Amino acid sequence: MAGFIQIIEYQTTRFDEVRQLGEDFREQVKARGTAPERVTVTKNRDRDNSYVTIAEFASYEAAMANSNDPSTQKFAEAMGKLCDGPPNFYNLDYVHGS
């Protein structure tokens, strides 16, 4: 079970490109061992071109190791260029679930 969750909310009219960029990046971080335990991508039914990505990590420390990796920063810059504005980030400690 994840101990830390990062949510990235963003708008884009270029979702297919964002998705491909994300899939390519995930393969890179898997090879390095810094990938999230699970990634879920969702589309908002009520707002056109609005998406939320949920990345689950084993711990805050694991998430920060991923975030501080230069390739993650390069990915974030590339993704930002495909978005219609800056993304919103939510950093959440896991508390309870059933």
N, C-alpha and C positions, 0 to 999 in steps of 0.2 A: 504494500500500500504506500502511496506517495505521502511524503511528509511536507512537501512544498509544491505549490501550484502557481504557475504563472499564466495569466490570461492576457491575450493581446487582442484588442478590438480595433478593427480597421475598416476603411471603406476603399473599394477599388472597382474600377470598370475593367480591370485586366486580371481577373481572378485566375484564369488558366495559367497565365505566366507566373503569378504568385505561387500557385500550387506546384508547378514544375520546379520553381526555384526552391521551395520548401522541401520537396522530395529529394532533390539533388543534395541539398544541405544535410538533410537527415542521414543520408547514406554516408556522407563525410564524417559526421560526428559519431555515428555508430562505429565506424572503423577506428576512431580515436577513443571510444569508450566514454564519451561525455554526453551522449544523447539522453534526452528525457526518457523515463520509463514508458511513457505513453503520450501520444499527441492526438488530439481530437480537433477537427476543423468543422465549424458550424456556420450556417448561413442564416441570417435574421430574416424571417418570413415577413416581418412588418416594415422593414426598411430596405429599399433596393440597394444592392451593391455593398451591403454591410455584413461583415464576417467577424467571427470570434474564434481564435485558436486557443486551445487549452493544453498547456504542456505540464505534465506531472513528473516531478523529480523525487528521488529518494529522500533528499534533504535540501535545506537551504544552501548548504555548502556545495552540493553537487550542482545546483542551479547556478550558483555564482561562478563555479569553475567553468561551466559552459558559457555563461555571459561574458566572462573575462577573456575568453579565447579570441584572438584576433580574427579568426575566420567567422565567428559569430557576429562580430561587429561589421565585418565586410558583408555578410548576409543581410544584416539589418539595414545597412545603407542601400543595398540593391533592392530590398523589399520596399523600403521607403520611396524609392523612385517609381515603383509600380502602384503606389497607393495615391488616393485622391487628397490626402492630408496626413498629418502625423498620427501614428497609432496611439492608443491609450493602453498603458500597461497596468496590470493589477498583480501584486505580489502577495500571495496568500499562504499562511501556515495552515496545514491540515489540522483540524480540531476534532471532528467527529463525522462519522458516516455509518450507514447501515446497508 
